[in-house]
């Protein structure tokens, strides 16, 4: 086995959902889409691309809509040797519709799905093992305050039982971190039409007990609201993810 083949995402195609409007960050980030919001002088999305390239991903497809031309201009067609594809929706398609539109680029047996405005890096090898034999596997993040997300419940076999609604009372819990492994069968079932993965596809699969869960205590960050976006600098500094000379498009020193 070569060094490249030993990397945790070797042979895996990845889709990153970057098409949202980012309305909750308006007034803080106005001139770029949310995944391009700057952190330590470079777009948030660049950190995700760094991580995926360094973990051996075969390719990344950016599923974009809002300001898609700017996303394409900033990221190009290759990142540290990893091919970057662009799947652009002409009208809002929802998360499932966006994935359906990108299917031609997503050819690995299992496909990793991520959000372009969150950071979460579970143990990808353990995640792939947990996804064996299932069409949909969720990486669950343990967070100190799960109130604005709602929480997940699963059984002893790791099958998702239910989503608990958001709460007004802050409490710790396991949340859907927006990081999934999905099968080619699941991708093939998605139609190119406006459809939500979280609101429609996942609840149906959960009722049929077709969703597996991998709990992880890896650090989680969602930059979707101003307070969490403000915390991104300290978050990346604590992880040692501040810009490194090997990463593309560094800010000037």
N, C-alpha and C positions, 0 to 999 in steps of 0.2 A: 504494500500500500504506500503510495506517495504521500508526501507531507500535505499536499493539497487535498487528497482524498480523505485524509483524517480530520479535516475541518468540519465543524458541526452542520454547516449548511451546504456541504458539497453536493452538487447535482440538483439543488432545489431552486425552482423559480419562485420569485417573490412578487407579490402585488402590493403596492402602497397606495392607499386611498388618499388623494390630495385634492379632491374636487369641491370641498366645502366652501361656503361663503365667509366663514369666520366672523359672523356678525357680533359675537360677544367680545371680540377684541377690537371692534371699531373704536376709534379715538386713541388707541394705543398703537395699533398696527394698521395703517390705512392704505399704504401704497404697494403692498405685496400680499399674496394669499398667505393664509396662516402658516402653512408648512415652511414658507420662506422667511418667517419672522426671524430677525437676527438675534443670535445668542453668542456672546463673546466675539462679535464681529463677523460671524458667518451664519448663513441660514440654518435653522433648526433641522431641516431636511438633510442637510449635508452630513450631520452626525449619524443619522440613520443609514445613509448610503455608505459612509465609512465603515460602520459596524457590519453591515451585510457583506461588503466586499472583503473585509478582513476575516469574516467567518466562512468565506468560501461559496457564497450564493452563486448559482449559475447565471442568473439574470435578475434584473429588477424591472418591473413594469409600473410606471407612474400613471394612475387612473385619475385624470385631471378634468377640470371643467372651467371653473372660475379662474381667469387670468392664466389659462393653459399655455399661451404663447410664452409668458414669462417663465413658467416652470420649465418648459422645454429649452428655452434659451440658457437658463442658469445651470441646468443639469447635463445637457448634451446627450450624446448617444453612448457614452462609455464612462465608467467611474472606477478608477484604479484597476483597469483591465476587465471590469465586469460590464457586460452589455446593459444598456439602459434603453427600454422601449417606452413609447408614449402612446397611451390610449386616451383619446380626447372625446368627451361627450359634447354634443352640440346643444343638448338641453339637459336639465337635471334628471339623472337616472336613478338616484338612490344608490346605496352601497352595493346591493345585489345586482342592479342593472349595470352599474359600472364594471363589476367583475365579469358579467356576461359579455360585455363589449370587449373586454380584454382577453377573452379565452384563447385566442389564437397565439398569444405570447406565452401562455401558461401551460407548459407541456409536461412538467415533471409529474411523477406518480402522485405525490402530495405537493400541494402548493401552500406556501406561507403567505398569510394575509396580515397586513399591518395598517394602522392609521398613521397619516403623515404628521399628526400633531401630538403624538404620544411617544414616550420612550419606555420600553419594557423589554428586557432581555432575559427571558427564562433560560434554563439549561436546555438548549435546543435539541441535544441528543435525547435527553429524557422526554422532551416534548414529542419528538418524532416517535419514540417508542410508545408513549401513551396514546398516540393517534393511530397506531396499528389496528387495522380491522374496523375503523370507524370512518364515517364520511365527514365528520365535523368534530374538531377538538379545540377547546378553548383553554388558553393559559389564563389562570385566575391570579390576580395580584392581591396581596394582603396589604390593606391600607389602614392608617389610623383613624380616618374619617371617611366612611363609605356612604354618608348621607346623601350626597348629590348624585351618586351612581346607582344605588340599589345593590343588593348582594346576590350571590349565587349559592344554591344548595345542591349538593350531590350525594349519591348513596355510596355504600361501601365498595361498590364496583367502579366508582369514578364516573357514573352516568349522571348527567345533569337532571335534577328533579324540577327545579323551579327558579324563577327570578323573583326576588323580593323587591317590592317597590321602593322608591326613594323615601327617605325619612326626614322629618324635621329635627330629629335628635341625633347629634354627632355620635357615632360609635364605630369601632373598628369592624372590619369584615373583609370578605373575599369578593372582589368585583371582576366583571368582565373587562379585561385590559385591552380588548380590541386586537388581540394577536391570536390568529387561528391557523390550524392546519386543516385544509379541506382536500377531499379526494377529487379525482377526475370525474367520478360519477356525480358528485354534488355540483361541480362546475357545469357539467353537461346539462343538468336539470334547470339551470338558470336561463330565463328568457331575456332577450334584449328589450327590456321595457322598464319603466320606472318601478322600482321595487326595493324595499328595505330589507337588508340582511337581518338586522337586529329586531325589527318590529314584526316581520312576517315569516321569514325563513327559519330563524332560530326557534321561535315559539312552536312552530309546527314540528320541527325535528325533536324538540324537547318532549313534546307530548308523546311522540313515538319512541322515546328513549334512545335516540340516535346520536346524542351529543355527549362526548367524553370531556372531562375536566382534568387539567393538570394544575394543582395549586403550586404557587411559587412565591418565595419571599424576596425575589429580586426587586430592586428599586423601581418605582413607578413614577412617571411624571406626565401630566396632561397639561398642555399650555393653552387650553381652550378658553380660560378666563384670565383677566388681567393679573390677579394675585398669584396664580400658578405660573403664568408666563414670567412674572417678575422673579420667581424663585428658580428659574431655569439656570441662571448663571451659577449660583451656589451648588445646584444639583450636579451639573457637569463637572464643576471643579472638585467636588467631593468624590466623584467617580473617576477622577483622573482623565476625563474626556475633553479637557481643554485642547484647543487646536495644537496639532503636532506637525512638525515639518513634512511628514510623509503624506499628509492629507491635502487634497486639492484646494485651491482658491483661499489660501490663508489671508487674513487681513495684513496690511503692512505693519512691520515692527518699528 
